[in-house]
Amino acid sequence: MTFGEMKTEIATRSGDTSTTNKDRAGEFINDIMFRISDSVQYPGLRRSSSIRTVSGQFAYPLQPDVAQVIPPMILPESDANINPIALEKFNRNIQNPTSTGDPTNFVNLGTYGVRKQPGTKLRFVSDGADTQTVTIYGVSEYRNVSEAITMASSTGVLTSNVYTEVDRVVASSAATGIITATGNSSSGNDNLPVVGTVGDTIVATIAATATEATVHDPGSLIRITSSSANDNTTFTVVIKGYGILTSGSTITEDKVYIEEERALNGASEVESASRFTRIDSIAVDTDLNGNLTIKSDPYDAGLTALTTIGIIPIQKRSVEFPMVGLYPIPNTGRVRYNYYQKLTELSLDGDRPLMDESVHRYIKKWAESAFLAWFGSNMGIQETIQNALPSWQSDMRAIRNKLGILTNRTIVMGGDAVSMHTRSRPGAVLDPSVY
C-alpha cells in the first residue's frame, strides 16, 4: 500500500480530504511506522550490494540505506569470507595498516555526511640544499599512515598518501634551509599545491638547523552545486565538522569544530568560507529540487577539476554514508555484502513503507486510530496506544510471528548483523562460536 493511498483512506474516514488533513494523516502514518518498528525490533528488509575496490584504497562507503551489514562480506573471485572486526580491536592490533591482498576483515569506521573525506597530498620544498629523507606521520582514509620522501632542494616533492590529518614531520638530518610543506589550493588554483601559489596552506615548516617540523592538519574548501536553478538562495545548507583556522596561507588552529551555513545558488557553485578536515554532516533546510553535489579540492596528480566527495539526491535533505575499512587493503576486485535496509520516512505519495507487505495494514490501522482520536478529541499516539494496549500488544506479537522475529534484531532473519551506527549497540546475546 502506498503512502498516498493510506493518507487518502484515513482522510476520507475523517470526512475531510483537504490537503492539510492528508498531510497531517501522513505525519501519523510515519510516526506509527517507526513506533511499530521499535516495538517489534524490526531489522529491515534484506538487500544486497557490492563495493568496487580500488588498488591501495582502505576505506569505502556503503549504500546510504544500510542499517546493518549481515556478515560475512564475500569475495566472489576467491570464494572467501570477509569477517567483521571491532574498530577498537583493529586499532589495538594494527597500528599502521599497510598490508595488501585479499581482505579478510572489515571494520566499521562510522557514518558520515560524505562518502569520502576531503584530503590533500603534501608538496615539500626547501629554500636550501636539502636532499635528506623526511618522514610524515598522519591519517589517511581513517587509518594511521607514515611515509618517507626524499627532498630535492627547491624542486617540489609530492607525498604518495592523501592526508586529512598530519601528526608529525621529521627530517633524517638537520635542515640547511627552511623546509615547507603545503596543502590544498584556493578556489583560484584547483590543481595540486604549488609552493608560492596564493591560497596554498602551509601544513608543516622545518626551520633551518632543525629536524622536526611545526605541523597542522590540512583543510579543504567545500564547493556545493545543485542541478536545479530552483535550489536558490532561499535554500540553506549547513556543514558540520572539523577544520582549520587560517591567516593568509598560515594555519593558526586545527581540529576546530565548525558549523557553517551557506545559501545555495542553483547551478552556480557556492564555496565554504571555512576549510574542513572532516565533515560529519551536510544538510539542507527543505527538500531539494535537484541533486546537490559536494566537492573539495583535488588531491591526485593530473586532476584539473574538483573531487566529488558526496551527493544529496533530489527530494532529500541529507545523506548518511556508512564507511568501512577493508584489511588487508585490497588490490582490485569486487566485494559483495548483504544488509538490512534502514527504515526511512515516507514523503512522496508513491512511497511504500520499507517493511514487509504484511505489516502495511497494521501501519494504516493504527495510524487511522491515532489520527481519528486526534481529529475527534486531540489525543496523541501514546494515549491511543495506551487506551488500546491489549490490542496493540496482540498486533505486535502477530507482526513478530509473521516476520519470524523471536529475539533482538542483531540475530533475527538470517544471522548476526553488524550495526553501521555507533549509537546502536547489540543485545546481550552470546555468540556460540566464541563462548
N, C-alpha and C positions, 0 to 999 in steps of 0.2 A: 504494500500500500504506500502511495506516495505522500509526501508532506502536504501537498495541495489537496489531495483527496481527504486526508484526515481533517485538515482545517475546515474544509467546506462542510463535511458531515457534522462536525461539532458546532460550527456557527449556525447551521440550519436548525439543529436541535434547539438552539437557544432562541431562535426566532429573529436573529439579527445577523444578516450575511454581509454587513458592511466590511470594507477593507480593514478598518480599525479593529473590528471584532475578530476578524480572521487572524490578524497579526497577533492579537492577544491570545487566541487559541493556540497559535504557533508557539508562543512562549511556554504555555503549559505542556505542549507535546514534548518540547526539548527538555523541560525540567523533569517530566515523568520518565522520559527515556533514560536520562542519566541516573535518576533515582532507582529505577529497575536494575540498571547495570551495576550500581553499587550494592544493591541488596542481594543480588544473586552471584556477585563476584564474576561477572561476565568477562571472559578473557578477550573476546573479539573474534571476528571472522578470520579463518585461516587464509593466508595469502602466501605467495612465493615471489621472489625477485632474485636479482643477481648483481654482483659487483664486477665490473670490468677493471681488472687490476692494471697498474702501470709499473713498469720496472723501477724498483727503488723507492716506490711510494708506500709509506707506512699507514697513513690514516685515510679512511674512506667514509663518505656519507651513505647512510641507508635511506630508503624511501621515507619521506616525511610522515607517512601514516603508520610507521612501525611503532607499536606499543611494546611488544615483547618478542625477542627472537626465540625461536624454538630450536635449540641446539640438537645436533651439531650443524654448522655450516658444512658445505660439501665442495670438494674439488673434483668436478666431474672427470677431468682429463686423467687424473691419477687414482680416481675412486678412493679418495682419502677424506677423513673427517677433520674438521677444524673445531676444537672444543673451547668453551669459554674459560677465561681465567680472570679473577678479580683484579682490578686495577692496582689495588694496594699490594697484592702478591706479585704482580708483574713488575711493579716499580722496585719492590724489595729485592727481587731475584735478578733483575736485569737492569743495571744502572745506565748502560749506554747501548741501546738495542741497535745492532748493526748487521746481524746475521741475515743472509738472504737465502731464498729457496722456497719450497712449498710450505705455506703456513700450516702450523699445527694448532695454533691458538688464536682466538680473537678476544679483544678486551674492549669493554665499554668505556669510551672516553668522555661521555656526557652528551648533552643535547644543546645545540646552539642555533642561532638565527641565520647562520650562513653555512654553506656546505664546504667552504674552505676559508681558513682564516687569512687575513692579509699578511704578507710577509715580504722579505726582500733578501736578495743576495747582497753581500757587502763588497765594496771595492776598496782595496788597500793601496796607498801610495805614500811615498816618502819624499821630503824635500832634501834628503841627504843620500848618501851612497849605501843605502840599506839593502842587503841581499840575504839576510838571515831568515830563519823559519819563524813564522808567527802562528800560534795555535789559538783557535777560537772555541770557546765552550758556550753552549746556549741551548735553545729549544727550537726544534723544527718539527712541524706536524705533530705537536703534542708530545714529542719524545725528546729526551736529553741526547744531545749530539756533541761531538767535538771533531775538529778537522784542522789540519796543518796546511798552510800555504807558504810559498817561498816568495819573499819580497823581490821586486825588480826595480828598485830605486823609484824614479819618477813615473815609471810605467805602471798604470793601474792593474792590479791583480784581483780577479773576482773569486769569491768563495764558490764552492760547489753546492753547499747547503743553502736553503732558504730559511731565514731566521725570523721568528716572531719575538724572541727574547735573546738577549746577549748577557751572559753571566760574567765572562772573564775573557781577556785577550792578553796573551803572554808571548813575548819575543824570546828566542833562544839565546840572544846576546843583546847587550845594551845598544839602543838605537843611536845612530850617528846623527840623524836629523829628526824631524818630527814625523812620526808615522800616523796617518789619519785614515780612518775607515768611515765611508759614507754609505747611507742607505737610500731608500726610495726617493724619487724625484718629485718635483712640484707638478702642478697641472700643466705647466708650460713645457715640461720635458717628460714625456711618457716613457722614455727609454730607461735603460738601466742607469744607476747613479754614475755620474761622471764628476770627478773632483773639480771643484771650481764652478759648477753649474749652480745658478741661483735656485734655491729650493731644496737641494740635496741636503739631508740632515747628517750631521756628524755624530756617528754612533760611538766611536772609540778614538782616543788620542793617546799615543805613547810619546812622552816627552823625550827630547834628546838626552842621552845617557841613561834613560830608564829602560826597564824590561817589561813592565806591566802597564796596561792602559787604564785610563778612566773610562768607564763604559756606561752606556744607557741602552734601553731597548729601542729598536727602530719603531717607526709608526707610519701608517699609510693614510692618505686622504681617501675618503669613500665617495664614489660618484653614483648617483641614482638617476635613473631614467625610466619613464613609463612609455609603453607602446601606444597609449591613448592621449590625445590632446585634452580630453575631458578631465584627466587627473591633474588639475591645475593648482593654483595657489590656495584654493580652499581645502586642499588635502594636506595634512601634516604628517610627516614621517618622523619617528622617534628612534634614534640609535642609542643603544645602551651597551656599555662595555668598558674596556680599559685602554688607555692610550698614553700619550706623552704631551708635555707642555714644551713649547719651543720659544726661542728668541732669535729670530733670523734662522740661520742654519744650525744653531746650537740647541741641543736638548737640555732643558733645565730641570725637568722632573719626568720620571716614568712611573708606570704602574699606577696611574691616576684614574680613578673611577670617573667616567664621563657619561652624561646623558645629554644628548643634543637633539633639538627639534629643527627640522628644515621643511619649508613649504615646497611642494612639488611644482614642477613647471612643465607638465605634459611631456612631450617628446624631447624637450631640451634638458640637458644634463644639469643636475644640481649637485654641488660639491660640498662636502662637510667642511666645517670650519676647523674641526679637530682632526688630529692624526690618531688612528686607532691601531692598537696592537692586537687586541682580542675583542671580537664582537659577540656579545651574549644574545642579543635580540634586536630585531628590526621590525617595527610595526607601523601601520598607518591607522588613522583615526576613523576611517569608514571604508566600506567595500570598494575595491578598485574597479575601474572600467577597463583597464588594460593590464598587461604583465609588467611588473616592476622589476627592473634589472639592477642588481647591486654590483658595482665593480670597484677594484682597487688598483693601485699602481702595479705594473708588471714586474716580474722578478726573474724571467727566464731570458736567456740570450736570444737575440733576434726579434723579440717582441717589439712591435711598434704600436700596439693598441693595449687598452687596459685589460685586466684579468677579471672575468666574471666569477664572483665568489658566492652568489646566491640569486634566486629568483622568487618573488612572491607572485603567484598566479592571479589571474582575474578573479574577482569576487572574493578574494581572501584579504585578510588584514595582517597576517603574519604567517610564517612557516617555521617549524622546528625540524632541524636535521639531526637525527641520532648519528653520532660519529663512533666508528670502531677502528681499532688498530689491528692489523694482521701481522703475526710474527711466527716464524721468520718472515722478513719483509719479502713480498712476492717479487718474482722476476717478471712474469707475464701470466696471462690466463684469466679465466672467469671463475668466480666463486658464487655458488648458489646458496640461498638461505630461505627458510620458511619463517613466518612470523604471524603474530596476532595483530589484527588491524586496529588502530586507535579509533575509538568512538568519537565522532565529530558532530558538532551542532548542525541541524538541518537549517537551510536558509532559502533555497530555491524550491518552488512548488514541485518540480520534478525529482527532488531528492528523495531517497529512500533510506530509512534507518539502517545503519550498518550493524544490524543484528539479524539473526535468523528470521525468516519469514513468519514462522510460527509465533514469534514474540510480538509482531506488529499489532495484532488485535488487542493484546494486553496494553500496549502503549496507548492506543486510541481509547480503550475502555477507561483507563484511569485518568488520562488527560481530560476526557469528556466529563468524568465525575468531578474532577477538581475544578474544571472550568465552569460547569454549571453551578457548583457550590459557590464559587466566587461570584458568578453572574447573579445568583439569587440572594446571597447573604454575605458576600465579601470574605468567605472563608479561604484560607490558604491551602497549599498542597499538604502540609504537615497535618493540619486539622482534618482534612478529608481522609487521609490515610488512617489517622488515629481513630476517627469515628467509625471506620470500617476495617479495623485492624485484622480481625479473623479472616475476612475475605482477602485482604492484601496478602497476608501470610500464606493463605492457601494458594493464591495465584503465583507467588514467588516459588513455592515448592513445586508447582506444576511446571513453571519455566525451567527450574533446575533439572527436573526429571526429563523434560523434553530435550534439553541440551546436554544431558549427561554430566551435569556439574555436581560433583559429590563432595568436593573439598575446596581448599583455597585455589585461586586461579593460577598459581605457579605450577600446578601439577595436573590440570584438567586438560581434556581434549587433545591428547597426543603427547603428553610428557612434560618434563620440566621446561620452563620458559625463562629467558633472561630478560629482565626488565631493562629498557633503554632509558629510563628516567631515574635519576638519583633520588628523587623524592619517594619512589616506590621501593618497598622492601619485601623480600619473600617471607612467607609464613614460616612457622617453626616446624618444618617437616624435614625429617632426616632422610638423606639420600642413601638408600641401601647399598649402593656401590662404594660408598665411602665409610659408612659407620657399620 
